[in-house]
Amino acid sequence: MAGVEPGSHRGGPAGPAGATGPTLFARYAYAPNEAGYCGSHDHRALLEYGASGLVDPGLAQLARAFGGAWPYLALIAEATGIQDPLDYRVVEAYWVGNSLLDRIPVTAFGNSIEERFRKCAGPGWNRLTEAIPAGGIAHHSFQVFCVYPWVGMLDQPFSAQDALSVLDRCRIRWGQVVSVCGEEVVVRSQPLVWEARSLSYGPPRLESVTRALDGLGFVADPQPGEWLALHWGWVCDRLTPRQQRNLRGYTAKVLEMTNRRLAHPGPAMVLG
């Protein structure tokens, strides 16, 4: 990263606070990469890119290594006539949600899902495909609730509670800042609960999340009352009111589909 100039790859129109699409991708992708779930082995580079805002071809190369996320970005870009999969609008659509998701034809979405997941889903493929015409969207919550249970993400010897925790921490969730102590932030958030064979949100609780490591982080000086985007145990970004509405709304669409419109919902398979 030495000698890289800011803005060498703009990623289309910048988002809130001037963040570019590639930078936004690094901020949301870092936590699962550091945990070893996806992407390359160079999670430190993602942390540095996300913290510094510097963008170069190396960051785009890291993004392409995310076999789960990158095809969604490519699909969103192609379906909406945007040239760059790392355009800010595209990256935001996948991780947070925006109106680009509503412009993707069902056929294109289904073909993309089949190309990537038919083989690894094995016998579960037919059940996974139920979610495509039922309202599947190219949002990270679809990947978590409708794909992961069928492609081996939760095949480890988890208890039902452990599997629920993975689903909860893997989704992009929202939390309101209560207090800040060094590189940790206490937020108020609502965890997923599994009741009556449905996923929903439990009562608000306090949880501690990480905003920086060795001084490198993605949100400087979070203030009580602000809303943050969380992925696994990390703070990814501040959420504007529009982004918070979209994140809540698109996640709700996927949960409603999972709970009400699928004959074989993936979460029910792993949670019992």
Short mmCIF file of the C-alpha atoms (twelve columns), coordinates in Angstrom:
data_MODEL
# 
_entry.id   MODEL 
# 
loop_
_atom_site.group_PDB 
_atom_site.id 
_atom_site.type_symbol 
_atom_site.label_atom_id 
_atom_site.label_alt_id 
_atom_site.label_comp_id 
_atom_site.label_asym_id 
_atom_site.label_seq_id 
_atom_site.Cartn_x 
_atom_site.Cartn_y 
_atom_site.Cartn_z 
_atom_site.pdbx_PDB_model_num 
ATOM 1   C CA . MET A 1   0.000   0.000   0.000   1 
ATOM 2   C CA . ALA A 2   2.986   2.310   0.249   1 
ATOM 3   C CA . GLY A 3   2.788   5.342   -1.985  1 
ATOM 4   C CA . VAL A 4   -0.844  4.817   -3.008  1 
ATOM 5   C CA . GLU A 5   -2.728  8.004   -3.735  1 
ATOM 6   C CA . PRO A 6   -6.229  8.479   -2.331  1 
ATOM 7   C CA . GLY A 7   -8.960  8.226   -4.939  1 
ATOM 8   C CA . SER A 8   -6.883  6.360   -7.543  1 
ATOM 9   C CA . HIS A 9   -9.996  4.231   -8.059  1 
ATOM 10  C CA . ARG A 10  -13.075 6.213   -7.167  1 
ATOM 11  C CA . GLY A 11  -15.671 3.482   -7.233  1 
ATOM 12  C CA . GLY A 12  -18.272 5.847   -8.705  1 
ATOM 13  C CA . PRO A 13  -20.063 8.526   -6.673  1 
ATOM 14  C CA . ALA A 14  -18.836 8.719   -3.103  1 
ATOM 15  C CA . GLY A 15  -21.133 7.939   -0.225  1 
ATOM 16  C CA . PRO A 16  -21.613 9.642   3.155   1 
ATOM 17  C CA . ALA A 17  -18.452 11.270  4.510   1 
ATOM 18  C CA . GLY A 18  -16.808 10.780  1.106   1 
ATOM 19  C CA . ALA A 19  -16.256 7.028   1.394   1 
ATOM 20  C CA . THR A 20  -15.650 5.209   -1.888  1 
ATOM 21  C CA . GLY A 21  -17.121 1.890   -2.912  1 
ATOM 22  C CA . PRO A 22  -13.873 -0.076  -2.539  1 
ATOM 23  C CA . THR A 23  -13.318 1.384   0.927   1 
ATOM 24  C CA . LEU A 24  -16.864 0.507   1.944   1 
ATOM 25  C CA . PHE A 25  -16.330 -3.044  0.717   1 
ATOM 26  C CA . ALA A 26  -13.176 -3.397  2.818   1 
ATOM 27  C CA . ARG A 27  -14.989 -2.184  5.924   1 
ATOM 28  C CA . TYR A 28  -17.807 -4.704  5.664   1 
ATOM 29  C CA . ALA A 29  -15.648 -7.578  4.422   1 
ATOM 30  C CA . TYR A 30  -12.862 -7.315  7.001   1 
ATOM 31  C CA . ALA A 31  -14.559 -9.056  9.950   1 
ATOM 32  C CA . PRO A 32  -15.532 -12.342 8.223   1 
ATOM 33  C CA . ASN A 33  -12.180 -12.367 6.428   1 
ATOM 34  C CA . GLU A 34  -10.283 -11.982 9.700   1 
ATOM 35  C CA . ALA A 35  -12.371 -14.855 11.107  1 
ATOM 36  C CA . GLY A 36  -11.351 -17.050 8.159   1 
ATOM 37  C CA . TYR A 37  -14.787 -17.405 6.557   1 
ATOM 38  C CA . CYS A 38  -14.153 -15.889 3.133   1 
ATOM 39  C CA . GLY A 39  -11.718 -13.990 0.934   1 
ATOM 40  C CA . SER A 40  -7.930  -14.130 0.860   1 
ATOM 41  C CA . HIS A 41  -5.655  -14.615 3.851   1 
ATOM 42  C CA . ASP A 42  -4.542  -10.960 3.925   1 
ATOM 43  C CA . HIS A 43  -7.072  -9.562  6.367   1 
ATOM 44  C CA . ARG A 44  -4.539  -7.049  7.656   1 
ATOM 45  C CA . ALA A 45  -4.523  -5.405  4.229   1 
ATOM 46  C CA . LEU A 46  -8.305  -5.074  4.325   1 
ATOM 47  C CA . LEU A 47  -8.078  -3.465  7.758   1 
ATOM 48  C CA . GLU A 48  -5.503  -0.972  6.493   1 
ATOM 49  C CA . TYR A 49  -7.459  -0.183  3.334   1 
ATOM 50  C CA . GLY A 50  -10.693 0.283   5.234   1 
ATOM 51  C CA . ALA A 51  -9.078  2.492   7.866   1 
ATOM 52  C CA . SER A 52  -7.000  4.656   5.530   1 
ATOM 53  C CA . GLY A 53  -9.456  5.135   2.674   1 
ATOM 54  C CA . LEU A 54  -6.652  4.522   0.192   1 
ATOM 55  C CA . VAL A 55  -7.710  2.661   -2.945  1 
ATOM 56  C CA . ASP A 56  -5.553  0.897   -5.524  1 
ATOM 57  C CA . PRO A 57  -5.741  -2.178  -7.780  1 
ATOM 58  C CA . GLY A 58  -4.643  -4.349  -4.863  1 
ATOM 59  C CA . LEU A 59  -7.891  -3.622  -3.037  1 
ATOM 60  C CA . ALA A 60  -9.946  -4.590  -6.091  1 
ATOM 61  C CA . GLN A 61  -7.960  -7.827  -6.277  1 
ATOM 62  C CA . LEU A 62  -8.748  -8.577  -2.630  1 
ATOM 63  C CA . ALA A 63  -12.438 -7.912  -3.263  1 
ATOM 64  C CA . ARG A 64  -12.552 -10.361 -6.174  1 
ATOM 65  C CA . ALA A 65  -11.288 -13.104 -3.854  1 
ATOM 66  C CA . PHE A 66  -14.607 -13.034 -1.978  1 
ATOM 67  C CA . GLY A 67  -16.391 -15.869 -3.739  1 
ATOM 68  C CA . GLY A 68  -19.620 -15.156 -1.864  1 
ATOM 69  C CA . ALA A 69  -19.866 -11.378 -2.187  1 
ATOM 70  C CA . TRP A 70  -18.144 -10.584 -5.486  1 
ATOM 71  C CA . PRO A 71  -20.647 -12.364 -7.786  1 
ATOM 72  C CA . TYR A 72  -23.485 -10.436 -6.142  1 
ATOM 73  C CA . LEU A 73  -21.654 -7.180  -6.818  1 
ATOM 74  C CA . ALA A 74  -21.075 -8.196  -10.431 1 
ATOM 75  C CA . LEU A 75  -24.755 -9.129  -10.807 1 
ATOM 76  C CA . ILE A 76  -26.027 -5.867  -9.297  1 
ATOM 77  C CA . ALA A 77  -23.706 -3.812  -11.502 1 
ATOM 78  C CA . GLU A 78  -24.557 -5.651  -14.720 1 
ATOM 79  C CA . ALA A 79  -28.303 -5.661  -14.082 1 
ATOM 80  C CA . THR A 80  -28.396 -1.926  -13.367 1 
ATOM 81  C CA . GLY A 81  -26.016 -0.728  -16.077 1 
ATOM 82  C CA . ILE A 82  -23.231 0.287   -13.709 1 
ATOM 83  C CA . GLN A 83  -19.784 -0.438  -15.096 1 
ATOM 84  C CA . ASP A 84  -17.872 -1.011  -11.864 1 
ATOM 85  C CA . PRO A 85  -18.903 -3.717  -9.354  1 
ATOM 86  C CA . LEU A 86  -17.097 -1.649  -6.718  1 
ATOM 87  C CA . ASP A 87  -19.182 1.446   -7.408  1 
ATOM 88  C CA . TYR A 88  -20.346 2.788   -4.041  1 
ATOM 89  C CA . ARG A 89  -24.009 2.322   -4.957  1 
ATOM 90  C CA . VAL A 90  -23.433 -1.342  -5.811  1 
ATOM 91  C CA . VAL A 91  -21.435 -2.098  -2.666  1 
ATOM 92  C CA . GLU A 92  -24.012 -0.342  -0.502  1 
ATOM 93  C CA . ALA A 93  -26.823 -2.284  -2.193  1 
ATOM 94  C CA . TYR A 94  -25.293 -5.630  -1.291  1 
ATOM 95  C CA . TRP A 95  -24.236 -4.979  2.293   1 
ATOM 96  C CA . VAL A 96  -26.868 -2.448  3.405   1 
ATOM 97  C CA . GLY A 97  -29.539 -2.306  0.701   1 
ATOM 98  C CA . ASN A 98  -30.820 0.327   -1.707  1 
ATOM 99  C CA . SER A 99  -33.161 0.622   -4.684  1 
ATOM 100 C CA . LEU A 100 -30.713 -1.060  -7.094  1 
ATOM 101 C CA . LEU A 101 -31.858 -4.380  -5.639  1 
ATOM 102 C CA . ASP A 102 -35.371 -3.798  -6.947  1 
ATOM 103 C CA . ARG A 103 -34.114 -3.502  -10.537 1 
ATOM 104 C CA . ILE A 104 -32.567 -6.985  -10.835 1 
ATOM 105 C CA . PRO A 105 -34.627 -9.399  -12.976 1 
ATOM 106 C CA . VAL A 106 -35.585 -12.631 -11.219 1 
ATOM 107 C CA . THR A 107 -34.153 -14.667 -14.091 1 
ATOM 108 C CA . ALA A 108 -30.746 -12.983 -13.836 1 
ATOM 109 C CA . PHE A 109 -30.745 -13.442 -10.078 1 
ATOM 110 C CA . GLY A 110 -31.689 -17.108 -10.357 1 
ATOM 111 C CA . ASN A 111 -29.068 -17.824 -13.005 1 
ATOM 112 C CA . SER A 112 -26.384 -16.236 -10.843 1 
ATOM 113 C CA . ILE A 113 -27.388 -18.287 -7.801  1 
ATOM 114 C CA . GLU A 114 -27.468 -21.503 -9.818  1 
ATOM 115 C CA . GLU A 115 -24.045 -20.903 -11.355 1 
ATOM 116 C CA . ARG A 116 -22.446 -20.494 -7.945  1 
ATOM 117 C CA . PHE A 117 -24.305 -22.769 -5.587  1 
ATOM 118 C CA . ARG A 118 -25.953 -25.668 -7.424  1 
ATOM 119 C CA . LYS A 119 -22.963 -27.978 -7.053  1 
ATOM 120 C CA . CYS A 120 -22.042 -27.139 -3.459  1 
ATOM 121 C CA . ALA A 121 -25.677 -27.255 -2.286  1 
ATOM 122 C CA . GLY A 122 -25.947 -30.874 -3.463  1 
ATOM 123 C CA . PRO A 123 -29.242 -32.458 -2.428  1 
ATOM 124 C CA . GLY A 124 -30.327 -29.157 -0.876  1 
ATOM 125 C CA . TRP A 125 -30.270 -27.329 -4.210  1 
ATOM 126 C CA . ASN A 126 -33.983 -27.755 -4.973  1 
ATOM 127 C CA . ARG A 127 -34.879 -26.399 -1.564  1 
ATOM 128 C CA . LEU A 128 -32.514 -23.452 -1.925  1 
ATOM 129 C CA . THR A 129 -34.135 -22.525 -5.255  1 
ATOM 130 C CA . GLU A 130 -37.514 -22.079 -3.548  1 
ATOM 131 C CA . ALA A 131 -36.227 -18.726 -2.330  1 
ATOM 132 C CA . ILE A 132 -35.568 -17.311 -5.802  1 
ATOM 133 C CA . PRO A 133 -39.164 -16.862 -7.046  1 
ATOM 134 C CA . ALA A 134 -40.390 -16.320 -3.485  1 
ATOM 135 C CA . GLY A 135 -38.674 -12.930 -3.348  1 
ATOM 136 C CA . GLY A 136 -34.938 -13.561 -3.257  1 
ATOM 137 C CA . ILE A 137 -32.810 -10.437 -3.539  1 
ATOM 138 C CA . ALA A 138 -29.093 -9.804  -4.002  1 
ATOM 139 C CA . HIS A 139 -28.676 -8.642  -0.413  1 
ATOM 140 C CA . HIS A 140 -26.259 -10.032 2.147   1 
ATOM 141 C CA . SER A 141 -29.146 -11.173 4.329   1 
ATOM 142 C CA . PHE A 142 -30.281 -13.504 1.527   1 
ATOM 143 C CA . GLN A 143 -26.811 -15.050 1.480   1 
ATOM 144 C CA . VAL A 144 -26.945 -15.542 5.254   1 
ATOM 145 C CA . PHE A 145 -30.482 -16.870 5.726   1 
ATOM 146 C CA . CYS A 146 -31.229 -18.551 2.405   1 
ATOM 147 C CA . VAL A 147 -27.863 -19.789 1.099   1 
ATOM 148 C CA . TYR A 148 -25.522 -20.524 3.994   1 
ATOM 149 C CA . PRO A 149 -27.683 -23.237 5.596   1 
ATOM 150 C CA . TRP A 150 -27.644 -25.231 2.339   1 
ATOM 151 C CA . VAL A 151 -23.992 -24.905 1.288   1 
ATOM 152 C CA . GLY A 152 -22.147 -26.170 4.339   1 
ATOM 153 C CA . MET A 153 -21.581 -22.927 6.243   1 
ATOM 154 C CA . LEU A 154 -23.380 -24.402 9.265   1 
ATOM 155 C CA . ASP A 155 -22.372 -28.043 8.854   1 
ATOM 156 C CA . GLN A 156 -19.946 -27.956 11.760  1 
ATOM 157 C CA . PRO A 157 -21.063 -29.735 14.951  1 
ATOM 158 C CA . PHE A 158 -22.886 -26.652 16.219  1 
ATOM 159 C CA . SER A 159 -25.612 -26.674 18.809  1 
ATOM 160 C CA . ALA A 160 -28.791 -24.903 17.731  1 
ATOM 161 C CA . GLN A 161 -27.770 -21.926 19.879  1 
ATOM 162 C CA . ASP A 162 -24.340 -21.785 18.259  1 
ATOM 163 C CA . ALA A 163 -25.891 -21.889 14.782  1 
ATOM 164 C CA . LEU A 164 -28.280 -19.096 15.733  1 
ATOM 165 C CA . SER A 165 -25.325 -17.031 16.956  1 
ATOM 166 C CA . VAL A 166 -23.536 -17.521 13.622  1 
ATOM 167 C CA . LEU A 167 -26.610 -16.372 11.680  1 
ATOM 168 C CA . ASP A 168 -26.992 -13.382 13.984  1 
ATOM 169 C CA . ARG A 169 -23.385 -12.249 13.854  1 
ATOM 170 C CA . CYS A 170 -22.977 -12.910 10.147  1 
ATOM 171 C CA . ARG A 171 -25.901 -10.712 9.121   1 
ATOM 172 C CA . ILE A 172 -25.282 -6.983  8.886   1 
ATOM 173 C CA . ARG A 173 -27.041 -5.612  11.957  1 
ATOM 174 C CA . TRP A 174 -27.564 -2.196  13.461  1 
ATOM 175 C CA . GLY A 175 -26.703 -0.958  16.914  1 
ATOM 176 C CA . GLN A 176 -27.049 2.350   18.723  1 
ATOM 177 C CA . VAL A 177 -24.019 3.664   20.573  1 
ATOM 178 C CA . VAL A 178 -24.327 3.719   24.351  1 
ATOM 179 C CA . SER A 179 -20.707 4.340   25.341  1 
ATOM 180 C CA . VAL A 180 -17.148 4.156   24.032  1 
ATOM 181 C CA . CYS A 181 -14.148 2.794   25.879  1 
ATOM 182 C CA . GLY A 182 -10.929 2.934   23.870  1 
ATOM 183 C CA . GLU A 183 -11.227 0.603   20.905  1 
ATOM 184 C CA . GLU A 184 -14.480 -0.962  22.102  1 
ATOM 185 C CA . VAL A 185 -18.010 0.399   21.733  1 
ATOM 186 C CA . VAL A 186 -21.037 -0.631  23.754  1 
ATOM 187 C CA . VAL A 187 -24.139 -0.603  21.578  1 
ATOM 188 C CA . ARG A 188 -27.787 -1.432  22.110  1 
ATOM 189 C CA . SER A 189 -28.968 -3.958  19.529  1 
ATOM 190 C CA . GLN A 190 -31.602 -6.643  19.033  1 
ATOM 191 C CA . PRO A 191 -30.374 -10.216 18.610  1 
ATOM 192 C CA . LEU A 192 -32.047 -12.847 16.488  1 
ATOM 193 C CA . VAL A 193 -34.269 -15.291 18.344  1 
ATOM 194 C CA . TRP A 194 -35.768 -18.589 17.138  1 
ATOM 195 C CA . GLU A 195 -39.320 -19.083 18.351  1 
ATOM 196 C CA . ALA A 196 -42.222 -21.050 16.877  1 
ATOM 197 C CA . ARG A 197 -39.955 -22.053 13.973  1 
ATOM 198 C CA . SER A 198 -39.458 -18.412 12.983  1 
ATOM 199 C CA . LEU A 199 -36.577 -15.975 13.145  1 
ATOM 200 C CA . SER A 200 -37.362 -12.651 14.764  1 
ATOM 201 C CA . TYR A 201 -35.725 -10.033 16.961  1 
ATOM 202 C CA . GLY A 202 -35.439 -10.331 20.706  1 
ATOM 203 C CA . PRO A 203 -35.534 -7.520  23.269  1 
ATOM 204 C CA . PRO A 204 -32.776 -4.889  22.996  1 
ATOM 205 C CA . ARG A 205 -29.554 -5.814  24.779  1 
ATOM 206 C CA . LEU A 206 -26.139 -4.287  25.311  1 
ATOM 207 C CA . GLU A 207 -23.176 -5.767  23.465  1 
ATOM 208 C CA . SER A 208 -19.544 -4.762  23.129  1 
ATOM 209 C CA . VAL A 209 -18.118 -4.492  19.612  1 
ATOM 210 C CA . THR A 210 -14.682 -3.560  18.303  1 
ATOM 211 C CA . ARG A 211 -14.178 -0.312  16.437  1 
ATOM 212 C CA . ALA A 212 -10.387 -0.425  16.016  1 
ATOM 213 C CA . LEU A 213 -7.330  -2.641  16.331  1 
ATOM 214 C CA . ASP A 214 -3.928  -1.120  17.069  1 
ATOM 215 C CA . GLY A 215 -5.423  2.259   16.261  1 
ATOM 216 C CA . LEU A 216 -6.860  1.153   12.902  1 
ATOM 217 C CA . GLY A 217 -10.626 1.321   12.586  1 
ATOM 218 C CA . PHE A 218 -13.463 2.339   10.329  1 
ATOM 219 C CA . VAL A 219 -15.480 4.784   12.456  1 
ATOM 220 C CA . ALA A 220 -13.671 7.557   14.270  1 
ATOM 221 C CA . ASP A 221 -15.117 9.034   17.439  1 
ATOM 222 C CA . PRO A 222 -18.550 7.352   17.573  1 
ATOM 223 C CA . GLN A 223 -20.990 9.306   19.701  1 
ATOM 224 C CA . PRO A 224 -23.762 8.080   22.023  1 
ATOM 225 C CA . GLY A 225 -27.023 7.892   20.113  1 
ATOM 226 C CA . GLU A 226 -25.441 7.250   16.719  1 
ATOM 227 C CA . TRP A 227 -26.401 4.154   14.754  1 
ATOM 228 C CA . LEU A 228 -23.634 1.869   13.533  1 
ATOM 229 C CA . ALA A 229 -23.503 -1.040  11.099  1 
ATOM 230 C CA . LEU A 230 -22.078 -4.198  12.683  1 
ATOM 231 C CA . HIS A 231 -20.646 -7.352  11.114  1 
ATOM 232 C CA . TRP A 232 -19.560 -10.147 13.405  1 
ATOM 233 C CA . GLY A 233 -17.942 -8.284  16.295  1 
ATOM 234 C CA . TRP A 234 -16.849 -5.241  14.308  1 
ATOM 235 C CA . VAL A 235 -18.114 -1.740  13.632  1 
ATOM 236 C CA . CYS A 236 -18.217 -1.265  9.852   1 
ATOM 237 C CA . ASP A 237 -19.700 2.183   9.297   1 
ATOM 238 C CA . ARG A 238 -22.015 4.884   10.548  1 
ATOM 239 C CA . LEU A 239 -25.552 4.479   9.266   1 
ATOM 240 C CA . THR A 240 -27.445 7.448   7.899   1 
ATOM 241 C CA . PRO A 241 -31.207 7.436   8.530   1 
ATOM 242 C CA . ARG A 242 -31.734 6.307   4.920   1 
ATOM 243 C CA . GLN A 243 -29.240 3.470   5.254   1 
ATOM 244 C CA . GLN A 244 -30.731 2.324   8.541   1 
ATOM 245 C CA . ARG A 245 -34.220 2.232   6.989   1 
ATOM 246 C CA . ASN A 246 -32.902 0.276   4.019   1 
ATOM 247 C CA . LEU A 247 -30.931 -2.195  6.117   1 
ATOM 248 C CA . ARG A 248 -33.934 -2.852  8.325   1 
ATOM 249 C CA . GLY A 249 -36.308 -3.021  5.366   1 
ATOM 250 C CA . TYR A 250 -34.380 -5.395  3.116   1 
ATOM 251 C CA . THR A 251 -33.477 -7.640  6.035   1 
ATOM 252 C CA . ALA A 252 -37.161 -7.731  6.985   1 
ATOM 253 C CA . LYS A 253 -38.086 -8.767  3.438   1 
ATOM 254 C CA . VAL A 254 -35.710 -11.705 3.549   1 
ATOM 255 C CA . LEU A 255 -36.819 -12.747 7.035   1 
ATOM 256 C CA . GLU A 256 -40.489 -12.580 6.041   1 
ATOM 257 C CA . MET A 257 -39.790 -14.729 3.008   1 
ATOM 258 C CA . THR A 258 -37.767 -17.189 5.089   1 
ATOM 259 C CA . ASN A 259 -40.385 -17.438 7.818   1 
ATOM 260 C CA . ARG A 260 -43.586 -17.380 5.781   1 
ATOM 261 C CA . ARG A 261 -43.124 -18.248 2.123   1 
ATOM 262 C CA . LEU A 262 -40.687 -21.146 1.954   1 
ATOM 263 C CA . ALA A 263 -41.729 -24.748 2.339   1 
ATOM 264 C CA . HIS A 264 -38.187 -25.658 3.405   1 
ATOM 265 C CA . PRO A 265 -36.513 -22.670 5.112   1 
ATOM 266 C CA . GLY A 266 -32.793 -23.114 5.631   1 
ATOM 267 C CA . PRO A 267 -32.725 -21.817 9.220   1 
ATOM 268 C CA . ALA A 268 -35.295 -24.433 10.230  1 
ATOM 269 C CA . MET A 269 -32.972 -27.116 8.915   1 
ATOM 270 C CA . VAL A 270 -30.134 -26.062 11.222  1 
ATOM 271 C CA . LEU A 271 -32.097 -24.743 14.184  1 
ATOM 272 C CA . GLY A 272 -34.642 -27.535 14.431  1 
# 
